[in-house]
Amino acid sequence: MPESVADRVMRVIAQAQKLPEGRVEATSTFRELGIDSLDGLNILFAIEEEFGIDVPDDAATGFTSVPEVVAGIERLLSSKTT
Amino acid sequence: MRRVVVTGVGVVSALGVGVTPFWHALRAGTSGIGPIRALDCSALKFSNGAEVPGFDPLQYFDAKTAEQLDRSVQFAGVAADEAINGSGVVFVPERTAVVTGCAIGGKPTEDDTYRQLYAEGRTRFDPMSIPKVMTSASASRISMHHGITGPCYTVSTACASAAHAIGQAFWMVRFGLVDAAVTGGTEAPMTLGMLRAWEAMRVVAPDTCRPFSRDRRGMILGEGAAVVVLEDLDAAVARGARIHAEICGFGMSSDAGHLTAPSADGAARAMTAALRDARLDPSRIGYVNAHGTGTRANDVSETRAIRAVFATLPLVSATKSMHGHALGASPALEAVATVLALRDGILPPTANFTDADPECDLDVIPNHARAIHVEAALSNSFAFGGLNAVLAFRRYVG
């Protein structure tokens, strides 16, 4: 089974934050993970690389949790394919 | 007016990480110059440098912090930690300053980013690029990590950067603007862009750095950082601090002449200014840690300047022959060398020395250290663009 968008997001966030796998969960908030604004930039950078997309600045500033990132990426991916 | 003393020293250099390997090598006359490992130099006219051996940032920083700091800032952070921890000082945060010197900023990060942009056509960059390349990143790192909230800034005067930084920090403590200061310099120039630029100036030696030798062929680029903790003497004595030496003078001048050719007059005026600031008669200076780059021009000009200032010649050596020319960080490395020379009564030599040059007629302590207690010493730094800075230190006898 291919890795889901949520799994990829969690993996990328864990790598960018140097967190052990499993520490980032589907419902985690950035606050719980200790992600500050600078970390957020690194995560966006890594997510853009992972998915080959550009995340617009206004969308990026709204991300405060894993589910928000996943929903945002899914939106961007669907607009990319249509 | 307060007296100011050095109570902490920290070094990252081609001689190793820490003050101990640095001082051990300087005393032994061992050079850290060797083939550059950071990149392939086969297309360059030179291939030797003075790189920090085996520097692994993860030994000193967690993975995330290491990623946020350019190599030059990592060096500064490690040197500052050693100096501060060794001093045992407890800072009053708003009464403490951080002043660093840096000539070129975060070149490793910048070089990487530009390569990705121009050579690889990449459009996304490390989001930390800007805070990593800023020249003042080292001052910010030291301030943030140690909670120092007083005056905090970076001086950039090419190869005199750290001398101007230490001098200003010294004056701030002396005149009571702050009670303590963390000051020094850092540099990490081993990138292809930088090496090519230095190659174009035709001042880098194809062999090694032999200051004041007749067969000298130029400078050798180095990297590293050095940091000192400065404190008000009375406070240092009151808390029972170990005092390495007193910093007692700072002098500056500008050649207002040529962009790269040195001026003996400008250098002499900076030395004289430092002696006046220290209220020291020239006859009391027993040792000068020379700018001594090993270029044809510098060493002749500096010899003339020293002969113009001193009726009785002090002993002179150029430790760049061992730690290389780490640009804006060099004055800090040399300030530490001078402080330790005064403390231990051992004058480090000029390494790689072969034949005397009649145009450099000084006793440059060729190849072997001398065990001599001197009362006071100068550390010279003369930058491209004619910006000169000289620090004066005195042996502290408690």
Chai-1 contact restraints between the chains, C-beta under 6 A:
chainA,res_idxA,chainB,res_idxB,connection_type,confidence,min_distance_angstrom,max_distance_angstrom,comment,restraint_id
A,K18,B,A63,contact,1.0,0.0,6.0,A-B,restraint_1
A,K18,B,K64,contact,1.0,0.0,6.0,A-B,restraint_2
A,L41,B,P127,contact,1.0,0.0,6.0,A-B,restraint_3
A,N42,B,P127,contact,1.0,0.0,6.0,A-B,restraint_4
A,F45,B,P127,contact,1.0,0.0,6.0,A-B,restraint_5
A,E48,B,R124,contact,1.0,0.0,6.0,A-B,restraint_6
